[in-house]
């Protein structure tokens, strides 16, 4: 090969190496961004699970309250349908 062709081959090789390096460096920055996004998603997942547990607890409390109201409703109906007592005196 002549000297100019050797320079051309060397220049092409250098350009390919530079492009590959820049491409791989770009992947590293994306990896950092993905790690940040994954961290935020994990935090959101934790919050959602906590909210779901709170909602389940509230639902159970509401069901217990409804049961107590049903019991009171039954008792009120019994009292309303009971014969009236005559006052003494």
Buried (B, 14 or more C-beta within 10 A) or exposed (E): EEEEEEEEEEEEEEEEEEEEEEEEEEEEEEEEEEEEEEEEEEEEEEEEEEEEEEEEEEEEEEEEEEEEEEEEEEEEEEEEEEEEEEEEE
